[in-house]
Amino acid sequence: MLRRGQMGIGYTEEEVAEMRHSLEEQLKKNQEEMEKMNNSWQQRLKEAEAQNKLKLEEERQEQERMKSVPHLWNLHEDPALTGMVTHFIIPGKSKVGTLKGTEILLSGLSILPDHAVIYNKDGVVNVRPNADARLLVNGDEVRSDKMLRHNDRVLFGHNHLYVLHHPQDLAKQLREGRSVEKPTYDAAQQEIAQHLGLIGITGNRSKNRTQDDLLLEEELVQVLPHVNQANAISQELEKRVHFDIILVAPQARGLSEGRAEVCVKLVDCISGNEWVWSKNKFTNRKYMMAEMYEHYMEGQTDWDASCKDKDPFWEASDTEVPIGTVHVYLQSLAYVIELDETLAITDFRGAEQGYLHVAVVPCDDQGLERREDFLENPQEMIGKELHFKIKILSAKNLPTKIRTCFCKYKVYLDDKSTMTHESLQTGETHDINHQHLFTFNPVTKQFLSYLTNSSVVIEVWGKQERGSGEQGSLLPSSSTEPLSSARSSASDVVGANGHITVAFVIF
């Protein structure tokens, strides 16, 4: 039986009332917090809606403003990023550069603090670059005042490519019945390449260019901006190297036919040493250069690679480099007659880089030379066996920076190259003293045609003298992989002001 004033399970009435009051207070507090959270969420939702409305209104006003005010909009390699940046050209004067407070604020490679000035007076837009500033309009370099028209392409430095939208000029062109097409990034880059002489360099300047011609020009247009950027990074980081676009002809690669390859030549501005990069190698290294430049701009103290092997601008001087090629015609073999000549070694420019003493000697299956047996009619050779030696005796008058050299070549359907040993220089001569015995049994019509119409392309390679970059100076030379040279070249010459001139040698 419970005592008076006592509830079940040992709680008194006072204790139960106190617990009930505590629970009611907690429920009330939770309800207030829920209402507060709901009100806060509603408030945040209203604020977000207000911000969205404000943003939409700003975008609407900007769109309306773009219909009447001249402005620059960006071109980008990625179409999704094209048109994402807009700079209005207000009436009066608009400065372009990296200084704070500049009306058109840009940053990055080759952008000066006070890069250019754009004037908008009575609807007429002019641009004036400052001294040493790189500015291209429609692919052409501008050094003084230049009036801009609707859809003109403007390149500030090496990376900032814009198009002018001029509403009044657009309306005028439409009234005059002109066709107005929206520029693209690829078309703008092709325009720049054309002004630099890159379009039509294949030797076929007619409208009936082949598919190979078009593919080659497309590759050149793609590589050109990256070469410009690599040169700008090199100059800003004081690497003292620069890059050239070159074309590698198939004959210079040991091939009888095919199309030229776009490659990039690295030049050490101090030692004069050169290396040739494949397009893929250059692209990979260029991304590493861009990353290094980004670290430099962020102020990181370790932006410069402490290990040379990780520096995209460095290359060891003992890397094998192409010196040139020699074409040895084998027609004399069709008559079983010895050939013994000293032939010029030509580089990708067609310039002589020395001489190679070569002999092709008929012999028996033991390698004993035959100097008296010859044929008056090469057709008599079909079905018989032919043995001959190719001798590479020496190389003379190679460039002074070449300290060792070797040769490699293929005969007929060889998959792998025959290579000589590496020879050191003795005076003006590299004694190679190479000979290799070849046997063809029987001689076929196809092989006889090869002898009478084709040649063996001997590639001459070498290693350069140790450059100043090897001695621990501030000059690192650039990293590359060896590749055969070309018979057409483009030279990007970086002047004191950082401008680039591209010139091609075609033959």
C-alpha positions in Angstrom: 0.0 0.0 0.0 1.5 3.4 -1.1 2.0 6.1 1.3 0.4 9.4 0.9 2.2 11.9 -1.4 4.2 9.0 -3.1 3.8 7.9 -6.7 4.6 4.5 -8.1 8.1 3.2 -8.5 9.3 5.4 -5.7 8.7 8.9 -7.2 6.9 11.5 -5.1 4.3 13.8 -6.6 6.7 16.7 -6.3 9.4 14.8 -8.3 7.0 13.9 -11.0 5.8 17.5 -11.3 9.4 18.7 -11.5 10.2 16.1 -14.3 7.0 17.1 -16.2 8.0 20.8 -16.0 11.5 20.0 -17.2 10.2 18.0 -20.2 7.8 20.8 -21.1 10.6 23.3 -20.9 12.8 21.1 -23.1 10.1 20.6 -25.7 9.4 24.4 -25.7 13.1 25.1 -26.2 13.3 22.5 -29.1 10.3 24.0 -30.7 11.8 27.5 -30.5 15.1 26.2 -32.0 13.2 24.5 -34.8 11.2 27.6 -35.6 14.5 29.6 -35.5 16.2 27.1 -37.9 13.2 27.3 -40.2 13.2 31.0 -40.1 17.0 31.0 -40.7 16.6 28.6 -43.7 13.7 30.7 -45.1 15.9 33.8 -44.7 18.9 32.2 -46.4 16.6 31.0 -49.2 15.3 34.6 -49.6 18.8 36.0 -49.6 20.0 33.4 -52.2 17.0 34.2 -54.4 17.8 37.9 -54.0 21.4 37.3 -55.0 20.4 35.2 -58.0 17.9 37.9 -59.1 20.7 40.5 -58.6 23.1 38.4 -60.6 20.6 37.8 -63.4 19.8 41.5 -63.5 23.5 42.3 -63.7 23.9 39.8 -66.5 20.9 41.2 -68.3 22.3 44.7 -67.9 25.7 43.5 -69.2 24.0 41.9 -72.2 22.1 45.1 -72.9 25.3 47.0 -72.5 27.1 44.7 -74.9 24.6 45.7 -77.5 25.7 49.3 -77.5 29.2 49.5 -76.0 32.4 48.2 -77.7 34.0 45.4 -75.8 36.6 42.6 -76.0 35.7 39.0 -75.5 38.2 36.2 -75.1 39.1 33.3 -77.5 40.3 30.1 -75.8 41.7 26.8 -77.1 38.8 25.2 -75.1 35.5 26.3 -76.8 33.7 26.0 -73.5 36.0 28.8 -72.1 35.6 31.1 -75.1 33.6 34.2 -74.4 33.8 33.8 -70.6 35.9 37.0 -70.2 34.6 40.4 -71.3 36.3 43.8 -71.1 34.2 46.9 -71.9 36.0 49.7 -73.7 34.5 52.8 -72.2 34.5 56.2 -73.9 37.9 57.8 -73.3 41.1 56.0 -72.4 41.4 52.4 -71.1 44.8 51.2 -70.0 45.8 47.5 -70.4 48.4 45.9 -68.1 49.3 44.3 -64.8 49.1 47.4 -62.6 46.3 47.6 -60.0 43.6 50.0 -61.0 44.2 49.4 -64.7 40.9 49.4 -66.6 41.7 46.1 -68.4 43.8 44.1 -65.9 45.8 41.2 -67.4 48.5 39.0 -66.1 50.9 36.3 -67.3 53.6 35.9 -69.9 54.9 39.0 -71.7 52.2 41.3 -70.2 53.9 44.6 -69.1 52.7 46.7 -66.2 51.7 49.4 -68.8 51.2 47.2 -71.8 48.9 49.2 -74.1 46.2 51.9 -74.2 42.8 51.6 -76.0 41.0 54.8 -77.0 37.3 55.1 -77.6 36.5 58.5 -79.1 33.2 59.2 -80.8 32.7 55.5 -81.4 36.1 55.0 -83.0 38.4 52.5 -81.2 42.2 52.6 -81.5 44.9 50.7 -79.7 48.4 51.8 -79.0 51.0 49.4 -77.6 53.7 50.7 -75.4 57.4 50.3 -76.0 58.6 46.6 -75.9 55.0 45.4 -75.7 53.9 42.4 -77.8 50.6 43.2 -79.5 49.2 41.6 -82.6 46.0 42.7 -84.5 44.7 40.1 -87.0 48.0 38.3 -86.8 50.1 41.3 -87.7 52.4 43.0 -85.2 51.4 46.5 -84.2 54.0 49.1 -83.2 51.9 52.3 -83.3 48.3 53.4 -83.3 45.9 51.0 -84.9 42.2 51.5 -85.5 40.2 48.4 -84.5 37.1 47.2 -86.4 34.4 44.8 -85.5 35.7 41.2 -85.1 39.3 42.3 -85.2 41.5 39.7 -83.3 43.8 41.2 -80.7 46.6 39.3 -79.0 48.2 40.8 -75.9 51.5 39.2 -75.1 51.4 35.5 -75.9 48.3 34.2 -74.1 45.6 36.8 -74.1 43.6 36.5 -77.3 40.5 38.7 -77.7 38.0 39.7 -80.3 36.6 43.2 -80.6 32.8 43.4 -80.7 31.8 46.9 -82.0 28.0 47.2 -82.2 28.0 50.4 -84.3 30.7 49.1 -86.7 28.8 45.8 -87.0 25.6 47.6 -87.9 27.5 49.6 -90.5 29.0 46.4 -92.1 25.5 44.7 -92.2 24.0 47.8 -93.9 26.8 47.6 -96.5 25.9 44.0 -97.2 29.1 42.5 -95.8 29.2 38.9 -94.5 30.1 38.9 -90.8 31.4 35.6 -89.4 32.3 35.0 -85.8 36.0 34.3 -85.3 37.3 31.1 -83.7 40.4 30.3 -81.8 41.8 28.0 -84.5 41.1 30.6 -87.2 42.9 33.3 -85.2 45.9 31.0 -84.6 46.0 30.1 -88.3 46.0 33.8 -89.1 49.0 34.4 -86.8 50.8 31.4 -88.4 50.1 32.8 -91.9 51.6 36.2 -91.1 54.7 34.3 -89.7 55.0 32.4 -93.0 53.9 29.1 -91.7 51.0 28.6 -94.1 52.1 27.5 -97.6 55.5 26.3 -96.5 55.0 22.8 -97.8 56.0 24.1 -101.3 52.4 23.8 -102.7 51.0 27.3 -102.5 48.1 26.6 -104.8 44.5 26.2 -103.7 44.8 22.5 -104.5 46.9 21.6 -101.5 47.1 17.9 -100.7 45.7 16.3 -97.5 49.3 16.0 -96.2 49.8 19.7 -96.8 46.7 20.6 -94.8 47.6 18.2 -92.0 51.1 19.6 -91.8 49.8 23.2 -91.6 47.3 22.2 -88.9 50.1 20.8 -86.8 52.2 23.9 -87.3 49.3 26.1 -86.2 48.8 23.9 -83.1 52.4 24.0 -82.1 53.1 27.7 -82.8 51.4 29.2 -79.6 53.1 26.6 -77.4 56.5 27.5 -78.9 55.8 31.2 -78.3 54.8 30.5 -74.7 57.9 28.3 -74.1 60.2 31.1 -75.4 58.4 33.7 -73.2 58.8 31.4 -70.1 62.5 30.9 -70.9 63.1 34.6 -71.2 61.2 35.5 -68.0 62.9 32.8 -66.0 66.3 33.7 -67.5 66.9 30.2 -68.8 68.9 31.5 -71.8 67.5 28.9 -74.2 65.0 29.3 -77.1 63.0 27.1 -79.3 62.6 26.9 -83.1 60.0 25.1 -85.2 61.6 22.8 -87.7 60.3 20.4 -90.4 61.9 17.0 -90.6 61.8 15.7 -94.1 61.3 11.9 -94.6 64.7 11.7 -96.4 66.4 13.1 -93.4 64.8 10.4 -91.3 66.1 7.6 -93.5 62.9 7.2 -95.4 62.4 7.4 -99.2 58.9 8.8 -98.9 56.3 10.2 -96.5 55.5 13.6 -95.2 57.5 16.0 -93.1 57.2 15.9 -89.3 56.8 19.0 -87.2 59.6 19.1 -84.5 61.0 21.7 -82.2 64.7 22.6 -82.0 66.2 23.7 -78.7 69.1 26.1 -78.8 71.5 26.9 -75.9 72.0 30.6 -76.4 75.4 30.5 -74.6 77.2 27.4 -75.9 75.3 27.2 -79.3 74.5 23.5 -78.7 71.3 22.3 -80.3 68.9 19.4 -79.7 65.8 18.3 -81.6 62.5 17.4 -79.8 59.6 15.5 -81.2 56.3 17.3 -81.0 55.1 15.0 -78.2 58.3 15.5 -76.3 58.0 19.3 -76.6 54.4 19.3 -75.5 55.2 17.3 -72.4 58.1 19.5 -71.5 56.0 22.6 -72.2 53.5 21.6 -69.5 56.4 21.2 -67.1 57.6 24.6 -68.0 54.2 26.1 -67.4 54.1 24.4 -64.0 57.5 25.8 -63.1 56.4 29.3 -64.2 53.2 29.0 -62.0 55.4 28.1 -59.0 57.6 31.1 -59.8 54.6 33.5 -60.0 53.3 32.1 -56.6 56.6 33.1 -55.0 57.6 29.5 -54.1 61.3 29.5 -53.2 61.9 26.1 -54.7 60.4 26.9 -58.1 63.7 26.2 -59.9 64.4 22.5 -60.1 67.4 21.6 -57.8 68.0 18.4 -59.8 68.9 19.1 -63.5 67.2 15.9 -64.6 63.9 17.4 -63.4 64.5 20.8 -65.1 62.5 20.9 -68.4 65.0 23.4 -69.8 68.1 21.2 -69.3 69.7 18.6 -71.5 73.0 16.8 -71.0 75.6 17.7 -73.6 76.3 14.0 -74.3 72.8 13.4 -75.6 73.1 12.1 -79.2 72.1 14.7 -81.8 71.6 14.5 -85.6 74.4 16.1 -87.6 73.0 15.4 -91.1 72.5 12.8 -93.7 74.3 11.3 -96.8 72.6 9.7 -99.7 74.6 6.9 -101.3 73.2 5.7 -104.7 73.8 2.0 -105.4 73.4 2.0 -109.2 77.1 1.0 -109.6 76.3 -2.2 -107.8 73.9 -3.2 -110.6 77.0 -3.3 -112.8 79.1 -4.9 -110.1 81.3 -1.8 -110.0 82.9 -0.4 -106.9 81.9 3.1 -105.6 84.3 5.1 -103.6 83.4 8.7 -102.8 83.6 11.5 -100.3 80.0 12.9 -100.0 78.7 16.0 -98.3 76.8 15.7 -95.0 73.8 18.0 -95.2 71.7 19.1 -92.2 68.0 20.0 -92.1 68.7 23.4 -93.7 70.5 21.8 -96.6 73.8 23.2 -95.3 77.0 21.2 -95.5 78.1 19.9 -92.1 81.2 18.0 -93.2 82.1 15.1 -95.5 81.8 11.3 -95.2 84.1 8.9 -97.0 82.0 6.0 -98.2 82.7 3.0 -100.3 80.5 0.3 -101.7 82.5 -2.7 -102.9 81.4 -5.9 -104.6 82.9 -9.1 -103.1 82.5 -12.8 -102.8 80.7 -14.7 -100.0 83.9 -14.6 -98.0 84.2 -10.9 -98.2 87.1 -10.9 -100.7 86.7 -7.8 -102.9 86.0 -8.3 -106.7 87.3 -5.4 -108.7 87.4 -6.9 -112.2 84.1 -8.7 -112.7 81.4 -6.4 -114.0 78.2 -6.6 -116.0 77.2 -4.7 -119.1 73.6 -5.5 -118.6 72.2 -5.4 -115.0 69.4 -7.8 -116.0 72.1 -10.6 -116.0 72.2 -10.3 -112.3 68.6 -11.6 -111.7 68.6 -15.0 -110.2 72.2 -14.9 -109.2 73.8 -14.1 -105.8 75.3 -10.7 -104.9 77.7 -9.9 -102.1 79.0 -6.5 -101.3 80.4 -4.4 -98.5 79.4 -1.0 -97.4 82.4 0.9 -95.9 82.2 4.1 -93.9 85.8 5.1 -93.5 85.9 8.5 -92.0 84.1 11.8 -91.4 85.8 15.2 -91.9 85.2 18.8 -91.2 82.3 18.2 -88.8 81.1 21.2 -86.7 83.7 22.1 -84.1 81.2 21.5 -81.2 80.9 17.8 -82.2 83.4 15.7 -80.2 82.2 12.2 -81.2 80.2 10.8 -84.0 78.6 7.6 -85.3 76.5 6.5 -88.3 73.5 4.3 -88.9 71.7 3.2 -92.0 69.3 0.6 -93.5 69.7 -1.4 -96.7 66.7 -2.5 -98.8 64.0 -4.0 -96.5 66.0 -3.9 -93.2 63.9 -3.4 -90.1 66.9 -2.5 -87.9 69.6 0.0 -88.6 73.2 -1.1 -89.1 75.3 1.1 -86.8 79.0 2.0 -86.6 81.0 2.4 -83.4 81.4 5.8 -81.8 84.5 7.6 -83.0 86.6 10.3 -81.4 87.9 13.3 -83.3 91.6 13.3 -84.4 92.4 16.7 -85.8 89.7 17.4 -88.4 88.9 13.7 -88.9 86.8 11.1 -87.2 88.2 7.7 -88.1 85.2 5.4 -88.3 86.6 2.4 -90.2 83.3 0.6 -90.5 82.5 -2.2 -93.0 79.6 -4.6 -93.2 79.0 -7.5 -95.6 75.6 -7.9 -97.3 74.4 -10.9 -99.2 71.4 -11.2 -101.5 70.7 -14.6 -102.9 69.1 -14.6 -105.4 68.8 -11.1 -106.8 65.2 -10.4 -107.6 63.6 -7.9 -110.0 62.5 -5.8 -107.0 66.0 -5.7 -105.5 67.5 -4.8 -108.9 65.0 -2.0 -109.2 66.1 -0.8 -105.7 69.8 -0.8 -106.8 69.1 1.2 -109.9 66.6 3.7 -108.5 67.2 4.1 -104.8 69.8 5.1 -102.3 71.1 4.2 -98.8 70.5 7.1 -96.4 73.3 7.3 -93.9 72.4 9.2 -90.8 75.3 10.9 -89.1 74.9 11.5 -85.3 77.2 12.9 -82.7 77.7 14.2 -79.2 78.5 17.8 -78.5 81.2 19.5 -76.5 80.3 20.1 -72.8 78.4 23.3 -72.6 78.5 26.0 -69.9 75.3 24.6 -68.4 77.3 21.4 -67.5 79.7 23.5 -65.4 77.1 24.5 -62.9 76.4 28.0 -64.3 72.9 29.6 -64.3 72.4 28.3 -67.8 70.5 25.0 -68.0 70.0 23.6 -71.5 66.7 22.0 -72.4 65.6 18.4 -72.1 64.9 16.4 -75.2 65.1 13.0 -77.0 67.2 12.5 -80.1 65.4 12.7 -83.4 66.6 12.9 -87.0 66.9 16.4 -88.5 65.0 18.0 -91.4 65.5 19.6 -94.8 63.1 22.4 -94.1 63.3 24.6 -91.0 61.7 27.4 -89.2 63.8 29.6 -86.9 62.2 31.5 -84.1 64.7 34.2 -83.2 64.0 35.8 -79.8 65.3 39.4 -79.7 66.1 41.6 -76.8 62.5 42.7 -76.6 61.1 39.1 -76.6 59.5 39.4 -80.1 59.7 36.3 -82.3 60.4 36.1 -85.9 59.8 32.9 -87.8 61.7 32.3 -91.1 61.6 29.1 -93.2 64.2 27.7 -95.5 62.6 25.5 -98.2 64.3 23.4 -100.9 
